[in-house]
Amino acid sequence: ALDTLLVHESIAPQFIPQVVEMLSKSGVSFRLDKKALSHVKDPSCKPAEEGDWDTEWMSLILGIKVVKNINQAIEHIRLHSRGHSDGIL
């Protein structure tokens, strides 16, 4: 299961709407940070709350956050990881 998708800001405007469109067809709902939310207008997308990044949803919910670079992505993972099964793609 994937709980959080970190997206580089250079591809966010094109990539995030595609992810939402494809996955919402399968019943996925989303928690997006402000930057990610600015790229979509879909009722399955809700603003992420701080605690959302620490949640293992165990359901069809995906958090999406826009990051500036790999360092910001790694910092996000360090802050919110439980340290047992995280992966970076």
Phi and psi in degrees as GROMACS dihedral restraints (atoms count N, CA, C in turn):
[ dihedral_restraints ]
;  ai    aj    ak    al  type     phi  dphi    fc
    3     4     5     6     1  -112.3    20    10
    4     5     6     7     1   123.9    20    10
    6     7     8     9     1   -97.8    20    10
    7     8     9    10     1   -35.1    20    10
    9    10    11    12     1  -137.1    20    10
   10    11    12    13     1   135.4    20    10
   12    13    14    15     1  -114.5    20    10
   13    14    15    16     1   119.7    20    10
   15    16    17    18     1   -99.4    20    10
   16    17    18    19     1   127.0    20    10
   18    19    20    21     1  -121.6    20    10
   19    20    21    22     1   130.2    20    10
   21    22    23    24     1   -65.1    20    10
   22    23    24    25     1   139.3    20    10
   24    25    26    27     1   -60.1    20    10
   25    26    27    28     1   -25.9    20    10
   27    28    29    30     1   -70.1    20    10
   28    29    30    31     1   -25.4    20    10
   30    31    32    33     1  -108.6    20    10
   31    32    33    34     1    -6.0    20    10
   33    34    35    36     1   -53.9    20    10
   34    35    36    37     1   -46.2    20    10
   36    37    38    39     1   -59.6    20    10
   37    38    39    40     1   -32.9    20    10
   39    40    41    42     1   -91.9    20    10
   40    41    42    43     1   -39.8    20    10
   42    43    44    45     1   -75.4    20    10
   43    44    45    46     1   -45.3    20    10
   45    46    47    48     1   -61.2    20    10
   46    47    48    49     1   -46.6    20    10
   48    49    50    51     1   -59.1    20    10
   49    50    51    52     1   -35.1    20    10
   51    52    53    54     1   -67.0    20    10
   52    53    54    55     1   -43.2    20    10
   54    55    56    57     1   -61.3    20    10
   55    56    57    58     1   -47.5    20    10
   57    58    59    60     1   -62.3    20    10
   58    59    60    61     1   -45.4    20    10
   60    61    62    63     1   -60.9    20    10
   61    62    63    64     1   -46.7    20    10
   63    64    65    66     1   -68.4    20    10
   64    65    66    67     1   -48.2    20    10
   66    67    68    69     1   -77.6    20    10
   67    68    69    70     1   -28.8    20    10
   69    70    71    72     1   -65.5    20    10
   70    71    72    73     1   -25.8    20    10
   72    73    74    75     1   -63.4    20    10
   73    74    75    76     1   -23.7    20    10
   75    76    77    78     1   -98.7    20    10
   76    77    78    79     1    10.0    20    10
   78    79    80    81     1    91.2    20    10
   79    80    81    82     1     9.1    20    10
   81    82    83    84     1   -74.9    20    10
   82    83    84    85     1   138.1    20    10
   84    85    86    87     1  -113.0    20    10
   85    86    87    88     1   166.0    20    10
   87    88    89    90     1  -133.3    20    10
   88    89    90    91     1   149.9    20    10
   90    91    92    93     1  -122.8    20    10
   91    92    93    94     1   112.9    20    10
   93    94    95    96     1  -116.4    20    10
   94    95    96    97     1   143.5    20    10
   96    97    98    99     1   -71.5    20    10
   97    98    99   100     1   172.3    20    10
   99   100   101   102     1   -56.8    20    10
  100   101   102   103     1   -44.3    20    10
  102   103   104   105     1   -64.6    20    10
  103   104   105   106     1   -44.5    20    10
  105   106   107   108     1   -65.1    20    10
  106   107   108   109     1   -42.0    20    10
  108   109   110   111     1   -62.8    20    10
  109   110   111   112     1   -29.5    20    10
  111   112   113   114     1   -67.2    20    10
  112   113   114   115     1   -13.4    20    10
  114   115   116   117     1   -97.9    20    10
  115   116   117   118     1    -2.9    20    10
  117   118   119   120     1  -138.0    20    10
  118   119   120   121     1   153.2    20    10
  120   121   122   123     1  -131.9    20    10
  121   122   123   124     1    78.8    20    10
  123   124   125   126     1  -134.8    20    10
  124   125   126   127     1   134.3    20    10
  126   127   128   129     1   -64.8    20    10
  127   128   129   130     1   -16.2    20    10
  129   130   131   132     1   -80.8    20    10
  130   131   132   133     1    -3.9    20    10
  132   133   134   135     1  -103.1    20    10
  133   134   135   136     1   127.0    20    10
  135   136   137   138     1  -124.9    20    10
  136   137   138   139     1   153.2    20    10
  138   139   140   141     1   -64.0    20    10
  139   140   141   142     1   135.5    20    10
  141   142   143   144     1   -73.7    20    10
  142   143   144   145     1   142.9    20    10
  144   145   146   147     1  -102.9    20    10
  145   146   147   148     1   156.9    20    10
  147   148   149   150     1   -52.4    20    10
  148   149   150   151     1   -42.9    20    10
  150   151   152   153     1   -66.3    20    10
  151   152   153   154     1   -18.3    20    10
  153   154   155   156     1   -61.6    20    10
  154   155   156   157     1   -32.7    20    10
  156   157   158   159     1   -71.1    20    10
  157   158   159   160     1   -15.1    20    10
  159   160   161   162     1  -101.9    20    10
  160   161   162   163     1     4.4    20    10
  162   163   164   165     1   -96.6    20    10
  163   164   165   166     1   129.8    20    10
  165   166   167   168     1   -93.4    20    10
  166   167   168   169     1   103.7    20    10
  168   169   170   171     1   -66.1    20    10
  169   170   171   172     1   -37.7    20    10
  171   172   173   174     1    55.4    20    10
  172   173   174   175     1    31.0    20    10
  174   175   176   177     1  -157.8    20    10
  175   176   177   178     1  -173.9    20    10
  177   178   179   180     1   -84.0    20    10
  178   179   180   181     1    60.8    20    10
  180   181   182   183     1  -127.4    20    10
  181   182   183   184     1   134.1    20    10
  183   184   185   186     1  -129.7    20    10
  184   185   186   187     1   126.3    20    10
  186   187   188   189     1   -87.1    20    10
  187   188   189   190     1   137.3    20    10
  189   190   191   192     1  -127.2    20    10
  190   191   192   193     1   128.5    20    10
  192   193   194   195     1  -131.3    20    10
  193   194   195   196     1   138.0    20    10
  195   196   197   198     1   -91.8    20    10
  196   197   198   199     1   133.3    20    10
  198   199   200   201     1  -124.2    20    10
  199   200   201   202     1   153.9    20    10
  201   202   203   204     1   -79.9    20    10
  202   203   204   205     1   -33.2    20    10
  204   205   206   207     1  -163.0    20    10
  205   206   207   208     1   177.9    20    10
  207   208   209   210     1   -63.5    20    10
  208   209   210   211     1   -34.5    20    10
  210   211   212   213     1   -63.0    20    10
  211   212   213   214     1   -41.6    20    10
  213   214   215   216     1   -67.6    20    10
  214   215   216   217     1   -36.3    20    10
  216   217   218   219     1   -64.1    20    10
  217   218   219   220     1   -45.9    20    10
  219   220   221   222     1   -64.3    20    10
  220   221   222   223     1   -39.3    20    10
  222   223   224   225     1   -62.5    20    10
  223   224   225   226     1   -42.1    20    10
  225   226   227   228     1   -60.1    20    10
  226   227   228   229     1   -44.8    20    10
  228   229   230   231     1   -62.8    20    10
  229   230   231   232     1   -43.4    20    10
  231   232   233   234     1   -59.7    20    10
  232   233   234   235     1   -42.0    20    10
  234   235   236   237     1   -70.7    20    10
  235   236   237   238     1   -33.0    20    10
  237   238   239   240     1  -117.0    20    10
  238   239   240   241     1     1.4    20    10
  240   241   242   243     1   -82.7    20    10
  241   242   243   244     1   149.1    20    10
  243   244   245   246     1   -93.8    20    10
  244   245   246   247     1    -3.5    20    10
  246   247   248   249     1    77.9    20    10
  247   248   249   250     1    16.0    20    10
  249   250   251   252     1  -118.6    20    10
  250   251   252   253     1   -25.0    20    10
  252   253   254   255     1  -150.3    20    10
  253   254   255   256     1    24.1    20    10
  255   256   257   258     1   -76.9    20    10
  256   257   258   259     1   146.9    20    10
  258   259   260   261     1  -135.4    20    10
  259   260   261   262     1   153.3    20    10
  261   262   263   264     1  -122.3    20    10
  262   263   264   265     1   129.6    20    10
